[in-house]
Structure formats: structure tokens, C-alpha cells
Amino acid sequence: MISAEIADRDDLQLGDGSSVAIVGGGPAGSMTAIFLLEMASLQGIDLEVEIFEPRDFSCVAPKGCNMCGGIISETLVQNLASEGINLPSNVVQRGIESYMLHMDVGSVRIETPLHEKRIGSVYRGAGPRDLKNTRWDSFDLHLETLASTLGAQVTRSRVKSINFDSGVPTIEVKDETPRAFDLAVVAVGVNSAAAKLVDGLDLPYRQPETTKTFIREYYLGEDVIERTLGDSMHVFLLNLPRLEFAAIIPKGDYASVCLLGEAIDNELVDAFLASPQVRGCMPAGWTAEPRSCQCSPKISVRGAVQPFADRLVFVGDCGVTRLYKDGIGAAYRTAKACATTAIFEGISEGDFRSHYWPVCRSIERDNAVGKVTFAVTRQIQKRAFARRALLNITAKEQNGNGRAKDMSQVLWDMFTGSAPYSEIFLRTLHPRFLARFSWELAGSMSKLTKTETAQEA
């Protein structure tokens, strides 16, 4: 039955006794709940927040996994810490202190800018299907628990429908009467059928454009990982069509293989895993089978059309996210913008357009620059002399004391998602960067072998 008190409320503001439904308990949903409750408390507002999440993030494999590579960027670590959200050691499987960049022309280690372990690898659920040691906790469960501690109610039910009754959102779950809420926040990502919950409504919202990616887990054991992968995230810049980014990430007893690009398929996965660069990172005698766990999640490559309406807003991946990198960081930004708007401005379409949409637009504009940046990277991938120039300049920066590490910093931020693409792109236009890279390119071109010259042609 629809609450008469809610149905009669037409001021589109949250106040004492207001209720918020959050559909999806991943990072975007849980952080929205955390920010809503904290901000409401500061304003003296007694707010009721209910998170609807059918998955149990304490479970292994599909029952608890949110299908993500699980890298927490240094920017996000700092932002969360500033909000009082600290990641305990049993959530961070491994601190990442360096990146190893692998190419067919060689490899180079890129150290953290300040030599601090400020990047973490995490699991979104409890771990892979064949988890042998449960000493680690889920990142998503950690955030969900924080939201619950602040007063959010977590309901382990799948939402069947979102509708509107007299302009008020109603949430229906199995075997229950639809319930009305003052505000509905949709945080279901792009890998759930729940993203279609509003398809039948007359809304301008359109789901994000997506592409398929790939994640596979291998059990190696902590001692083996320490000897092989160590505390480095291993990144690969290989001349494989459709591959934008590939990495092997150490996590506790496991190694996560992640491929991002255009419609990743089995042929591309097999080619990547068979490359000498990948096999050189893994233990002697390693084979691509058997694997512990595997998924092919979708990722957003273009944000949603108008992710808001009166009393309804979309946060995280089902709204807008960063291109290829730092999706959890984008979830943080959209969750905070959503909560700030709802508490301090209002919950009308106009309020979200004025105060929430600018944050989404800024992410989308930065993604446009990111597409240009990845297009340039693809050109480097295709040319042996350019890959060699990239390797040479990075190695010189890492080995030279006091030398400005322009290329290293660009690569670091590209790999981690710690800086906006626009900032990274502007750094590549600095005269010193252009001069050094042009010099290395010229030197590398002059040393092309006959075979490489034929390949370039």
C-alpha cells in the first residue's frame, strides 16, 4: 500500500522521516547510503535508507562477486580516507608498490611516485570459486557494512520492478506489496538485468553503451606470487588488435588476469596468454589451464542519457563511469554528488540537472580526452620503434636520480586511473616531454632492423 504521507508530499525535498531506496549494494550504492546518512545527520534529518542487494558479498565466485579487476587507485584511497573510510589490511589483498611494463622490446619497472604503497588490489566478493583461504574480506562487503553501521537497512531481495504512483517511486520485491519511497537511487551497474527495471517507464534515461571485457583468476599461492609477480601490477603493451589494456594483478594467493578493449573474445585471450611476455611473468611450467574463476563482464564506454528524473537518480556504472579505469573512483564521485544534491538541494529533476549532472558531464568530457589518449597509445602499440622509444625513455627516468620522470608519471596515471585523462594529455604536450620523446623516437627509428622496417611498412 502506498503511504498517503509520501503521496501528498510535493515539495521534492528530503526531511525527517523521508525514505530512500537504493537498488544495488555495490560501491556506488553503499557509498551513496553512507554519504546520505552522514550528511542527513549533519543537517539534523532523520533519514531512512534501505539498500536492496540480492548478492551476499561474503560468498565466493558469482554469488558474491561484482566482476571487476579490483584495483583501488591512490586518488580513491586518499578520497576515502578523507571521508573516514579506511581500508583494513584484511580487505586489501596486496599493496601495489610498482608497475612492471612489458613489451616485446623489453620490460621496465615504474615505481610509485612517492615510494608508498598507496594502491591496493581487492576482491569485490570473497574471492574466486576455488578459494582455499578465507582470511580476506570483500571490499564491497566492507562498504556495505559501513553503511549498515550508520543505519542503512540491507534487504537481501532482488527488485522486481520500479514504478511511479502519483509521481512517487515504488519498489517491488518478490512476494511483497510495492512500497513507496521519497527517492529511488539505482546503482545496479551494467552487468545486471536490473538495469532494465525502468525500461517500461516514460523516461528520457537510456542505458550506457558497453563493451565486453575479460577477467580470469589463477591460484598460484602466496609464496609463488611473492617470487614471481611480487608487489607489482604487471601491465602489457602488446601489438594485439582490439586490446587497449591488459594486466596481471597479484591478490593474496591468486593472480587476476584482466583484459580491456573492444569486444574481448577467446581468440584475443588465447593470443595474450600465449605471448612470451605473459609467460615470462608466470611461474616456470605455468599453463593457461586450469583456471580458478572466469567472467566476461561488460564495461561502460559511454555514459547514460539523462541519468536522473524527479525522485529518481542513477549512480555508478549505470549512470556514468571513467573509461576503462577507476570505475570505483567514479562510483565515489557520483555517489557523493547524488547525496549532496539530495540532502542540500532537493530531489527534483531540476535539482539533479543543476547539481548532479555537472559531475557526470565532467567525467564524460574527460572520457572523450581518454579516447584520444588511447588512440595515440594504439599507434605506439603498432610500431616497434615507438615501443622501443617508450621503453628507453622510461628506463632512463627510472634509473636517473633527480631526472624529471615525465613519461613515468604519464604511464603511472594511465595505468592506475589516478589522474584525469585531460590532465595526463596536457602533460604529454609539455615541451620537455615532447622534446625527450621525439629524441628517443628519432634514435629508435635510426636503429630499425630490416625485419622491423618491413613490419612497419
N, C-alpha and C positions, 0 to 999 in steps of 0.2 A: 504494500500500500504506500502511496506517495505521501510524504509528510506535508500537511497543509501549511505548516510554518515555512518550509522551504519554498513551496509553490507560490506563496504570497510574497516572497521576498524579491523585489525587483531592483534593488539598488546596486546589484552586482559588486558587492563588497563582502569581504570576509570579516566576521565578527565573533563574539562569544557564542559558542555552540555551533559554529559553522563546521561543515564536514567536507573532507576532501578524499576522493577515491583515487588511488594511484594503481594503475593497471600495469604490473610488471615490477618485480623486486630486484632487478639488476642494479648496477651502479647508478644509472640515471634516475631510476625510481626511488632507490633508497636515499640517495643524496638529496633528491627533491624533498622527501619526507623529513630528513634531518634539518635542512635549511628552513622549511616551512615551520617546523615545531620550534626551532631556536628563535627565528625572527618573530613568530607569534608570541613567544614568551617575553621577548624584549618589549613588545607592544602591549603586554598585558591581555592578550587574546587567548581564550581557552579554545583551542582548535582540536577537532577530532580528525585523525588521519588514519586511513585504512589502506594497507598495501595488499593487493591481490596477486599472489605469485604461486602457481601450482608446483613449481620445482622446489626440491629440497637441496640447497647448496652444500649440505654436508654429505651428499651422496656422490659416488664416483661416476664417471662416464656420462652418458646422455641425461640421466635423471637429475644431475646437479650441475651440468656444465653449461656455460654460456658461450661456448665456441669462440675463443679469442686467443691470440698469441700470448697475451698476458704480460706485456711489458709496461711498467709504470714509469713514465718519463720523470726526469729530475724536476721539471716545472710543476708537474702534478704533485709529486712528493712534497715540494715546498708549499704549494697551494693548500693541500690537505692539512699539512702541519699548521699552517696559519689559521685554519678553521678548527684546530684542536683535534683533527683526525690523524692520529699517528698509526703507522702500520707496525704491528708487533713482529718479532722475529719468526714466529711460527706461521705468519701469513706470507712473508717474503721468502720464497724458496732459495733464492740466491741473490746476493748483491752483485751488480754488474759494474766492474771497475774499468773495463776497457772493451773496445770493439776490435775484432780482427777482420780486416777487409781482405777478401780472397778474390783474385782474378787469375786468368790463365797466364798472365805475365808475372805473377808473384803475389805475395801477401805482405800486409803491413799492419802492425798493431797501433791503434789510436787510443791513447789514454784519456781518461776523464779530464776535462779542463782544469779542475782543481784537485785532482787525485783523491777524490772522495767517492765512496760507493753510494751514490745518490739515486741510482736506478735499480729497480727491483724486478725480478721475474716472479709471477704469481700464477696460481691456478684459479679459474673462475668458479669451479666446483671443488670437490675434494681431491680430484686427480684423475688419472687415466683409468681405463677399465680394469686393468690388472694390478691396481695399486697394492704394493706389498708392505708399505709402512705408512701409518696414518698420523704421523707426527706433525703434518702440515695442516693448516686451516685454510678455508676458502676465502679469497678476497671479497667475493660477493656476499658471503655469509657474514663476514666481519662488518661490512657496511649495513647490512640488513639488521644485524644485532644491535648496532649503534642506534639505528632508527627506532627499533623496538624499545631500547632502554630509555629513549626520550619520550616514549608514549605512543608510538605508532602501533596499531594492531596489524599483525600479519595474518592473512587468511590464505590457507593453502587450498585455494579453489581456482579453477580456470574460468575466466569470464566468458560467458556465452554471447552476450550482446551489450552494446552501449546504445541507448536510445535517448530521446528527449521527450519529456512530458511537460507541456506548457512552458517550454524553454529551459527546463531543468534536466540535467543529465541523470539517467538512471542506469544502474549496473545490475545485470542479471547473472547469477551463477547457477549451476545445476541444483535442482530440487529446492530452490529458494525463490521467494517473491522478489521482483525487481525492487531495488532500493534507490532512493533519490539522494543526491549529494549536491552540495553547493558548487563544487568544482571537480571535474574529472581530468586527471593527468594521465596521458597514455605514454608509457615508457617500455614498449614491447620489442624494440629493436627491429631488425628486418628479416629475422630468421624464424619468425613465428606466424602462424595463421592468424594470430590475434591482431596483426596489423590490418586485417580486413574487417575488423569489428565495426568500423564506421563507414564501410563502403555503401551501405544502403541509405545513408543519411544524405540529405541535400546540403553538402558542404563543399567548399572550394578545395579542400585538402586533397592532395594527391601524393601517393607514397613515393619515397625516394627511388631513384634509379640505382640498380645494383649490378654487381658482377660477382662471379663465383671465385672463391679463393680455396686454400688448402692448408690443413694443419694435420700433422701426424706426430704421435708420441712414440719414443723408443725407450725401453728400460735398459739402462746401462749400469746402474749402481753408482753410488756417490763417489767411491774411490776411483772408479774408471773415469768418471766425469772430471774429477779433480786432475787426473793425469793427462787428459786429452783436451777437453773444452775449457777447463778451468773456470775462472771468474769472468770470462769474456763472452760476449754475444758475437757469434760468427756470421758475418754478412757477406753476401756473394754478389759480385758484379760480373755476370757471365753473359756472353752473347747468345742468349736463348730467346727466340721470338716470343712476345707476349708476356715476358717475365719482367715486372717492374722492380720487385724487391724479393729477396729470399734470405732467410736467416735460420740458424740453428741456435736455440736458446737453452742453456743449462738450467734445469729446475730440479733441485733435490737429487733423486735417483734417476731422473728422466731427462731426455733431450727432446725439445719440441722443434719440429721442422715446420717452418711457415713459408708459404709462397703467396705473393700478392701480384696481381696483374690482370690481364684481360682473359676471362673465361679459362681459368686453370683447368687442364684436363689430364688424364692419365699419361698421355704421351709426354707432356711437358714435365710432369712429376718424375717419370722414369728417367728422362734425359738429365734432369737436375741431380737426382740421387746417384746416377751413374758417372757423374763428372769426377775427374781426378781431384778437383778442389774439395768436393764434399767428402770423398773417401779419405783424403788426407787429414781431415779433421777428426774422423771417427776412429774407434779402436781398430787395431790390426785384425783382419779377418771379418770385419763387420759386413753384414749383408742387409739389404733393404727389407727383407722379410725374415722373421715375423715382426710385426709391429704391435704396439700395445693398444693403440687407440687411433682413430682417424675420423676426420669430418671435413666437409667441404662447405663451410658457411658462406653466405652471401655477405658482401660489404657494400655500403653505400658509396656511389661515385658522384651523385648529385642529390642535393637536399630536397626535401618535400616541398610541394607547393602549399603555401599558407598553412603552416602547422599550428593554427590557433583559430578559435571562434569564441563566441560568448560561452563562458563556463567550461571551456574545453581547450587543452593545450597538449602538444606533443613534444617530448623532450628526448634527448639522446639520439640514437641512430634513426629512429622512425621520424625524427624531425630533421636534424642536420648533424653531420659529424665531419671530422677532418679527413681529408683524402689520404687513404692508406695508413695513416699513422695517428697514434694518440687519440683513439676513439674514446677512451675513458676520460681523457682530459676534456674532450668536447662535451661528454656527458656531465662533467663537473660544471662547465661554463653554462650550459643550457639549464641545468637543474637550478643553479644559483640565480640565474636571470629569471627563471619561471617563478621561483619562490619570492624573490624580491618584488616582482611585479604584483603577484597575487596578494602579498601582505601589505605593501606600502602604496600601491596604485589602484588596483582593482582587478576584476576578473572578466571584464568585458572584452569583446573583440578589439575595440579601440585601445584599451589599456595594453593588451598584449602586442598590438601592432606598434604602439609608440615606445614600449619599454622592453619587450621581449624580442621582437622581430629584429631590431638592430644588431643584437648579439648573433642571431642566426645568419643575418646578411654578412656580417664581418667574417664569419667562418667560411661562407660560400665564396666571398670575394678572394679570401686567402687561398682557397682551394683552386681558384682559377689560375692564380700565380703558380700553385703547386703543379698544375698540369703542364705549364710551360717548363718548369724546372725538371719534371720527369721526362719531358720530350727531349731536353738537352742531354739528360743522363742516358737516354736511349741511343743518342748519337755517339756518345762516348763508348757505350757497350759494344757498338757495331765496329769500332775501329781499334785495331791493336795498338797503333801508335798513340792514340788518345788514352787508352787504358794504361800504357806504359808511362806516359807523362803524368797521369794522375798518381800512379804508384810512386814515381820518383819524387815528385814534389811533396807528397805526404810523408814519405820516408825521411826526406831531408828535414822537414819540420819536426818530426818526432825525435830525430837524433841530434838536432841542433839546439844547444842551450841558449835561451834568450831570443831565438828566432821566432818571429811572429807566425803563429800557427793558423793562417787564414784558411787554407784548404782543409786542414784537420777539423777546424771548428765548423765549417760548412758541412762536411761529411757527418760529423758527430750529430749535428742538429737535424740533418736529413734522416739519419738512422733512428734517432730517438723521438723525433717529433717535439723536441723541447723548445723550439722556436718557431714562430710563424713562417710560412713559406715566403711571404713577402720580404721579411727581414733577411732570410737566407739569400734570396735572389739579389737583394740590394748589395749584400756583402760581396757577391761574385762580380759586381760592377765596379768595385773599388780599384783604382789604378794599380795599386801594388799587387792585388790578386791577379788582375788581368795580365800585368807585365810578367809575373813569375810563371803563370800557367802558359802564356804564349811562348815564353822562352823554352819551357820544357817541351811543349808541343813541337816547336821547330827542331829542337835537338832530337826528339824521338823520331820525327819524320825522316831526318837525315840518316838514321840508323836502321831504317826498314830493311828487312831481308827480302830477297827475291820472292819467297813464298808469301810473305806478308803483303808485299806490293801487289802481287796477283790477287790476293784475297781482298784487299782494299778496292781494287779495280772492279 
